Amino acid sequence: MENTTEDILLWQQIKKGDINAFEKLYDIYADVLLTFALQYTNEESFAKDAIHDVFLDIYKYRTGLAESVNVKSYLFKITQRNVLKKHKASQKIFSLSTDYDSVILKELSFEEILIEEENTLERNSKLAFAMEELTEKQRTALFYRFNEDKPYEEIASILDISVESSRTLIYRCLKELRKKL
Amino acid sequence: MYPNFKILPKETKADLKAKIAESIALEKKRTRRKKLYVFSSSAAAVFCLFFGLVTIFKQKSQSVEINAIEEFAKNTANEGSFEKSNKVQLVLSNQEAVTVGDSTTIAYDASGNKINVNNKQIQQEISKKSQYNTVLVPYGKRAQLSLADGTQVWLNSGSKLIYPTSFDAETREVFLEGEGIFDVSHNVTKPFFVRAANNYSVRVLGTLFNVSCYAKDAKVSTALLRGKVKVAYAKKGFFKTDSIQTILKPGMIASLDKKRETIKTIAQDVEPLFSWRKGYYEFSEERLPSVLEKLTRYYNVDFVLNKKISPNETYSGAFKLNDDLDKVVETLEATTGFEFVYNEAAREITIN
């Protein structure tokens, strides 16, 4: 993930306290960050809260922000940290809930956790960007197929296409995604 | 494990943006409040610090101001009250009280160790450090002193004078309660201070003046006959500089109103105020109560007024202070036209 010239410009303006630049940064990255955050939790509100906190913190500490950062990785990193934190906090309270089993990190050493986090960050951020490039139709198909575990027939009826078409649609999407990761 | 392909509704982004904007607005308010809080608390801290410093400074300066003689006067305030005895008392540095006769003269030699009381020698313990002696004059008595530096002091009835046996310090300081006339021997290098209760002081170089500072009186007055004196009164204010001063010229009286904390100077004939030194009480255009008040002190007798006295009536004249009280009463009866009943046992005179 490289900084675009726009990223650098926006970052500098935010540091100076430009609220418009701040807004622009949000407009550019909110979608991809939401997609990214959803990789860690099924809970929509956690994802939203995490991103809310990311931007609020940027505003709060704008004057103390580092001069040269990779804006994208910074955003992803903080989002990841926030969402995991919220996840952990919720686990303490709702320990009986098993909804998040898929994202709970197994008991690992601190170092392993760091590496793990680093890896997932890399993968998930790339994934989020890739997913942002999919059409809504494509993403819907993928969502029903993989997240909702719906059969192709049902997907076909939801998207109002033939079963065959839904198969090819999903297949192509996966191919596309794999290429990008 | 599959990635999450969930699609959030379109409004999510806008909603979240609105929420962030809201939080930012709240944050702005909070920082403003925080700033105000920080500002006000630091202002309060600075104020407390300043106040503390001033208080400490004030205490320090006060402790410096209270000098040795005032300290001594405070500590011995309850010892040897002159009202208990009807004889003039001289309290030596070893707290030994010597009773001396009427119309006393007490004279110190230059060293301050030899005291001549009515031509009788008293040897005081010799010590390197100057020590304080006290003379207590009861009501109805007077005393004359000659201090180690040659200063003459006449003490009126009901007075107390504390003074060092020898003036070794940079300044000559005595502490007076009551009334006294000072004929200060001239010494430019060692200014003479008459200190009185209520932070009142008179600074002199070489003069003749009268200080009256009876505790019961509402006023402390200083009358100057000769030379120059500076009258100072340290207000019980917040700062050390809260003191009022006046320089007196001969023929002037400075009177301090204890309650109002003001010093007023008036020019008038001051000669009568010095008359008691020579053994008579002279007064001019005084109202009867004030004359009786003086006589109360001089003769150690109480006057009970059962008669309404016109405030416009004033009296002028003189009493010889060595006269019998009977004679004084006779004179008063003749001039006022009132009936004076003298009860000798109670030392009380009733005016009908």
Interface residues (C-beta under 8 A of the other chain):
Chain A: E23 Y26 D27 A30 D31 L34 T35 L38 Q39 N42 E44 K48 I51 H52 F55 L56 Y59 K60 S102 N124 L127 M131 E136 R139 T140 L142 F143 F146 N147
Chain B: M1 Y2 P3 N4 F5 K6 I7 L8 T12 K13 D15 L16 K17 K19 I20 S23 I24 E27
